[in-house]
């Protein structure tokens, strides 16, 4: 009986995403990933200790945002196959 209740609770929490909501979440994840990569480049090039601190704080903020977006995607049952093209001919 417990396993049935757990299954019901799990399916209640999973929301069905519309295609536009799904794409918006994927795009936001990609953008945050791009910003993390830019932050890494900035950190590698920075010499001033105050700006290095700024890089570190920004990196923490971006990592927190990325974790939040991943958690949201998991809760909504979103999955995405990496490294695939949206074009069917490519």
C-alpha positions as CSV (number, residue, x, y, z in Angstrom):
1,X,0.0,0.0,0.0
2,X,2.8,2.4,0.8
3,X,4.3,2.0,-2.7
4,X,1.0,2.9,-4.3
5,X,0.8,6.0,-2.2
6,X,4.4,7.0,-3.1
7,X,3.6,6.5,-6.8
8,X,0.5,8.7,-6.5
9,X,2.4,11.4,-4.6
10,X,5.2,11.3,-7.2
11,X,2.9,11.6,-10.2
12,X,1.0,14.5,-8.5
13,X,4.2,16.5,-8.2
14,X,5.3,16.0,-11.8
15,X,3.8,18.7,-14.0
16,X,3.4,18.3,-17.7
17,X,5.3,21.0,-19.5
18,X,4.1,22.7,-22.7
19,X,6.6,22.7,-25.5
20,X,7.2,26.5,-25.0
21,X,7.7,26.1,-21.3
22,X,10.0,23.1,-21.9
23,X,12.1,25.1,-24.4
24,X,12.2,28.1,-22.1
25,X,13.7,26.1,-19.3
26,X,16.2,24.4,-21.6
27,X,17.2,27.8,-23.0
28,X,17.6,29.2,-19.5
29,X,19.8,26.3,-18.5
30,X,22.0,26.8,-21.6
31,X,22.3,30.5,-20.9
32,X,23.4,30.0,-17.3
33,X,25.9,27.4,-18.6
34,X,27.2,30.0,-21.0
35,X,27.5,32.6,-18.3
36,X,29.4,30.1,-16.1
37,X,31.9,29.5,-18.9
38,X,32.3,33.3,-19.3
39,X,32.9,33.7,-15.6
40,X,35.6,31.0,-15.7
41,X,37.4,32.9,-18.5
42,X,37.1,36.2,-16.6
43,X,38.4,34.5,-13.4
44,X,41.4,33.1,-15.3
45,X,42.3,36.5,-16.8
46,X,41.7,38.7,-13.7
47,X,44.6,40.1,-11.7
48,X,43.0,42.5,-9.2
49,X,42.1,40.7,-6.0
50,X,38.8,42.7,-5.6
51,X,37.6,41.7,-9.0
52,X,38.7,38.1,-8.3
53,X,36.4,38.2,-5.3
54,X,33.6,39.5,-7.6
55,X,34.3,36.6,-9.9
56,X,34.0,34.1,-7.1
57,X,30.7,35.6,-5.8
58,X,29.3,35.7,-9.3
59,X,30.3,32.0,-9.9
60,X,28.5,31.0,-6.6
61,X,25.4,32.9,-7.8
62,X,25.4,31.2,-11.2
63,X,26.0,27.8,-9.7
64,X,23.1,28.2,-7.3
65,X,20.9,29.3,-10.2
66,X,22.0,26.3,-12.3
67,X,21.2,23.9,-9.5
68,X,17.8,25.5,-9.0
69,X,17.0,25.1,-12.7
70,X,18.2,21.5,-12.8
71,X,16.0,20.7,-9.7
72,X,13.0,22.4,-11.4
73,X,13.6,20.4,-14.6
74,X,13.8,17.2,-12.7
75,X,10.6,17.9,-10.7
76,X,8.7,18.6,-14.0
77,X,10.0,15.5,-15.6
78,X,12.1,17.3,-18.2
79,X,14.7,15.4,-20.0
80,X,16.9,16.4,-22.9
81,X,19.3,14.4,-25.0
82,X,22.6,16.3,-25.2
83,X,24.5,16.9,-28.4
84,X,21.6,16.4,-30.8
85,X,20.6,18.7,-33.5
86,X,17.1,20.0,-33.8
87,X,17.3,19.7,-37.6
88,X,16.2,16.3,-38.8
89,X,18.4,16.5,-41.9
90,X,21.7,17.1,-40.0
